[in-house]
Amino acid sequence: MSFSSIVSTFQEILVDVFVGNFMFICVFLLSMRLLLNTSIQISRCRDILLAVLVSSHFKIFLIATMVWEFPFSVIFIIDLFVLSSNTVALKVISESALNRCIVACFCAHAVKLLVTQISTQRSLRF
């Protein structure tokens, strides 16, 4: 592999991660506004995003999948742990009903998964 192809691959990965996380945050904030009827003030938004970031601590296990060989299903299991942690964090911060928190987090995770799958399919085509 040449240096330019490595840089191009690295740039593609960074763009995919940025777009996926940006869409996650946008859908998460929108679903909070619509489903949980919460106001989106800067301080409140910062607290909720910090809670979601801290509750996503299971994503560190994705690094292990790069080092050791794991089945592909492990990634989805880790995503389920992250989804459940995010739901509990949102419930604690927003003091809303659990089913609304589950729907808000599920929508955000589903959009992020969809965006990353589309970008993966797009990069495999070229």
Secondary structure, 3 states (H helix, E strand, C coil): CCHHHHHHHHHHHHHHHHHHHHHHHHHHHHHHHHHCCCCCCHHHHHHHHHHHHHHCHHHHHHHHHHHCCCCCHHHHHHHHHHHHHHHHHHHHHHCCCHHHHHHHHHHHHHHHHHHHHHHHHHHHHC
